[in-house]
Amino acid sequence: MNSLCFVILNYRQYAFVLRDVANIERLWPSASFVIVDNYSEDGSFETLSQELSQKPNIRIVSNSENSGYARGNNLGIEVALNTFSPEFVAIMNPDVVIPNAKVIEESLNALERNEDLAICTGLMVDSTWNLNWRIVAWKVPDKLDDVLMNVPIISSVFGPIWYKSLSATRDGILTVESVPGSFFIAKASCLRRMGFFDEKTFLYCEERILGARAKRLGLKMSLVPGVFFVHDHPKGKKSFASTMKSYFHLISSRFYYNKSYNSWPKWIVLPPFVASAIIGTFLTALLWVVKRTVHCFKRNLKKGKSQ
């Protein structure tokens, strides 16, 4: 099997990174690693260096700032290509768990069998092994898709980028336009052709931009339906400030995407986009208040019954 390098972007999750490296070394001993610490400032770089830097198949890189998902991963890809010259590059979040070697093996097999296939991955499940078909893959947004997606109530019911059905190839993989950025394996040559990640985003929309670039080049992405990986994304109640900050990052990335990658002229797309973003901002804030109020009411009701 040809060479494979894992690029793992860390931000204050060094314990997960150590777990991931140990797991992948057990599943795929020939793998190499580039770990980029995205300016964690919590001792991550020092801990990872102390534990892993002595291994010849691992490079630990410290970023000079928290530059976001795209730029941080691009730094890791650059180091990987210059240091290990891999044929395949795996992008992996620290909170991803690969349960068995079949996930890697089947993805690499699909990439090797299909010349125009650029990126491949398995089906993403959560920590309880539940699969949500809406987020395992999606269409590349275009035209007024994001005008609808900006409004939380509409997007939760009607998602123009969700797949109603998936097209299978004769060798058993599912062709899609965009895959989750939490874990995928790509041909290094195709990443070069696509120009790697677009560094004008900080967080969100990186995968759809890769999908748009692949589409323009006639390259494909796919899912292997028989294998799964776990995205154990931390769940918890977000503060109002954190919720709004995440939404603003999302809107900012979507605005850039529609300005740069939408097939319709900017003067048609951007005005309704801005209007829907304003509505979406208001509704996001309102929904946070409603959810928190309902939660407090239920908690107080439960306390009253227990007394």
C-alpha positions in Angstrom: 0.0 0.0 0.0 1.3 3.5 -0.9 2.4 6.0 1.7 -0.1 7.8 3.9 0.4 10.8 6.2 -2.1 12.0 8.8 -2.3 15.7 9.4 -3.9 16.5 12.8 -4.7 20.1 13.7 -4.7 20.5 17.5 -6.3 23.3 19.5 -6.2 22.5 23.3 -6.9 18.8 22.7 -3.5 17.2 23.1 -4.9 14.2 25.1 -7.1 13.3 22.1 -4.1 13.7 19.7 -2.0 11.3 21.8 -4.9 8.8 21.8 -5.3 9.1 18.0 -1.6 8.6 17.2 -1.4 5.5 19.4 -4.6 4.1 17.8 -3.5 4.8 14.2 0.0 3.4 14.8 -1.7 0.2 16.0 -4.1 0.1 13.0 -1.7 1.3 10.3 1.9 1.0 11.4 3.4 2.5 8.2 1.6 5.8 8.6 3.4 9.1 9.2 2.1 12.1 11.1 2.3 15.8 11.1 0.7 17.4 14.1 0.1 21.2 14.0 -0.6 22.9 17.3 -2.7 25.9 16.4 -1.4 28.2 19.1 -3.1 26.4 22.0 -1.2 28.2 24.8 -2.1 25.4 27.2 1.1 23.4 27.0 -0.1 21.3 24.1 3.0 21.8 22.0 5.4 21.1 24.8 3.4 17.9 25.8 3.1 16.6 22.3 6.8 17.3 21.6 7.9 15.5 24.8 5.7 12.5 24.0 6.1 12.2 20.2 8.9 14.2 18.7 11.5 11.4 19.2 9.6 9.3 16.7 11.0 9.5 13.1 7.6 9.2 11.5 6.1 12.2 13.4 6.7 15.9 13.1 5.3 18.4 15.6 4.7 21.9 14.3 3.9 25.0 16.4 1.8 27.6 14.6 2.6 31.2 15.6 -1.1 32.1 15.8 -4.5 30.4 15.9 -5.0 30.8 12.2 -8.1 28.7 11.8 -8.9 25.3 10.3 -7.9 26.0 6.7 -4.6 27.7 7.2 -3.6 25.4 10.1 -4.2 22.3 8.0 -2.4 23.8 5.0 0.6 24.3 7.2 0.4 20.6 8.1 0.0 19.5 4.5 3.0 21.5 3.4 5.2 20.0 6.1 3.8 16.5 5.3 4.6 16.8 1.6 8.0 18.3 2.1 9.0 15.8 4.9 7.4 12.5 4.0 6.3 12.9 0.3 3.2 10.8 0.8 0.9 9.7 -2.0 -2.1 10.2 0.3 -2.9 12.7 3.0 -5.5 12.1 5.7 -7.0 15.2 7.4 -8.2 14.3 10.9 -9.7 16.2 13.8 -8.4 15.2 17.3 -12.0 14.3 18.4 -12.3 11.6 15.7 -11.8 7.9 16.5 -11.1 5.4 13.7 -12.4 2.1 15.1 -10.6 -0.3 12.7 -8.1 -0.5 9.9 -10.9 -1.2 7.3 -11.8 2.5 7.4 -8.4 3.4 6.1 -8.0 0.4 3.8 -11.3 0.7 2.0 -10.8 4.5 1.5 -7.3 4.0 0.0 -8.6 1.1 -2.2 -11.3 3.3 -3.6 -8.8 6.2 -4.3 -6.4 3.8 -6.0 -9.1 2.2 -8.2 -10.6 5.5 -9.4 -8.4 7.9 -11.3 -10.7 10.9 -11.0 -11.5 10.3 -7.3 -9.8 13.0 -5.2 -11.2 12.5 -1.7 -12.7 9.5 0.1 -14.0 8.7 3.6 -16.3 6.4 5.5 -19.7 7.3 7.1 -19.5 9.6 10.1 -21.3 8.6 13.2 -21.5 10.3 16.6 -20.2 8.9 20.0 -23.3 6.8 20.3 -22.9 5.4 16.8 -25.9 7.2 15.5 -25.8 8.2 11.8 -27.3 11.4 10.6 -27.6 11.3 6.8 -27.8 15.1 6.6 -24.2 15.5 7.7 -22.3 12.6 6.3 -22.2 14.4 2.9 -23.9 17.3 1.2 -24.2 19.1 -2.1 -22.0 22.1 -3.0 -24.3 25.1 -2.3 -25.1 27.4 -5.2 -27.5 30.2 -6.3 -29.7 31.0 -3.3 -29.1 27.9 -1.3 -27.4 29.8 1.6 -30.2 32.4 1.7 -32.3 29.6 3.0 -29.6 28.0 5.0 -28.9 31.2 6.9 -32.2 31.1 8.7 -32.1 28.4 11.4 -35.8 27.5 11.4 -35.9 27.0 7.6 -32.6 25.2 7.4 -33.6 22.7 10.1 -36.7 21.7 8.1 -35.7 22.4 4.5 -32.1 21.9 3.6 -31.4 22.6 -0.1 -28.0 21.0 0.1 -29.1 17.7 1.7 -29.1 14.6 -0.4 -32.4 12.8 -0.8 -30.6 9.9 -2.5 -27.0 9.0 -3.3 -25.5 7.7 -6.5 -23.5 4.5 -6.2 -20.8 3.5 -8.6 -20.3 -0.1 -9.8 -17.5 -0.8 -7.3 -19.8 0.1 -4.4 -18.8 3.7 -3.4 -21.2 6.6 -3.1 -20.5 9.7 -5.2 -21.0 13.0 -3.3 -20.0 16.6 -3.8 -18.7 17.4 -0.3 -17.6 15.3 2.7 -17.1 16.3 6.4 -13.8 17.9 7.2 -13.4 16.0 10.4 -11.8 13.0 8.6 -11.1 12.2 5.0 -8.2 10.8 2.9 -7.1 12.6 -0.2 -4.7 12.0 -3.0 -1.8 14.4 -2.5 -1.7 15.2 -6.2 -5.3 16.2 -6.2 -4.9 18.4 -3.2 -2.2 20.2 -5.1 -4.5 20.6 -8.1 -7.3 22.0 -5.9 -4.9 24.5 -4.3 -5.3 22.9 -0.8 -7.7 24.7 1.6 -8.9 28.2 0.9 -7.2 30.3 3.7 -9.7 33.1 3.5 -12.0 31.3 5.9 -11.3 30.9 9.6 -13.9 28.3 10.5 -16.7 26.6 8.5 -17.3 26.1 4.8 -13.8 24.6 4.1 -15.3 21.3 2.9 -17.7 22.9 0.5 -14.9 25.0 -1.0 -12.9 21.9 -1.6 -16.0 20.4 -3.2 -16.5 23.4 -5.4 -12.8 23.3 -6.5 -13.0 19.6 -7.2 -16.1 20.0 -9.2 -14.5 22.7 -11.4 -11.6 20.4 -12.1 -13.8 17.3 -12.8 -12.6 15.5 -9.7 -14.9 13.5 -7.4 -15.5 12.8 -3.8 -17.0 9.6 -2.3 -18.2 7.7 0.7 -17.5 4.1 1.4 -20.8 2.8 2.8 -19.5 -0.2 4.6 -17.1 1.6 7.0 -17.6 4.2 9.8 -15.6 6.7 11.8 -16.7 8.3 15.1 -16.8 12.1 15.4 -16.9 12.4 19.2 -17.7 16.1 19.1 -17.9 17.6 22.6 -21.5 18.4 23.5 -22.4 21.0 26.0 -24.4 24.1 26.6 -22.9 27.1 24.8 -22.9 30.6 26.3 -24.8 33.3 24.4 -21.5 34.9 23.4 -20.1 31.6 22.2 -23.3 30.8 20.2 -23.3 34.1 18.5 -19.5 34.0 17.8 -20.0 30.6 16.1 -22.9 32.0 14.0 -20.9 35.0 12.9 -18.0 32.8 11.9 -20.4 30.7 9.9 -22.0 33.7 8.2 -18.6 35.2 7.4 -17.5 32.0 5.7 -20.7 31.6 3.8 -20.5 35.3 2.6 -17.0 34.7 1.3 -18.1 31.4 -0.4 -21.0 33.1 -2.2 -18.8 36.0 -3.2 -16.1 33.8 -4.6 -17.7 30.5 -5.6 -21.4 31.0 -6.4 -22.2 30.6 -10.1 -24.6 33.5 -10.0 -23.4 37.1 -10.2 -22.6 38.7 -6.8 -25.1 41.6 -7.3 -27.9 39.0 -7.4 -26.7 36.7 -4.6 -25.3 38.9 -2.0 -28.2 41.3 -1.2 -30.7 38.5 -0.3 -27.8 36.7 1.5 -27.2 39.7 3.7 -30.9 40.1 4.4 -31.2 36.4 5.4 -28.1 36.7 7.6 -29.6 39.5 9.5 -32.8 37.5 10.1 -30.7 34.5 11.0 -28.7 36.4 13.5 -31.9 37.6 15.3 -33.4 34.1 15.2 -30.2 32.5 16.5 -30.2 34.9 19.5 -33.9 34.4 20.1 -33.7 30.6 19.9 -30.8 30.6 22.5 -32.9 32.7 24.9 -36.0 30.5 24.4 -34.0 27.2 24.9 -32.3 28.6 28.0 -35.6 29.8 29.4 -37.2 26.4 28.8 -34.2 24.7 30.4 -34.4 26.8 33.5 -38.2 26.3 33.8 -37.8 22.5 33.6 -35.0 22.6 36.1 -37.0 24.7 38.6 -40.1 22.5 38.0 -38.0 19.4 38.8 -36.6 21.0 41.9 -40.1 21.9 43.0 -41.4 18.3 42.6 -38.4 16.9 44.5 -39.0 19.1 47.6 
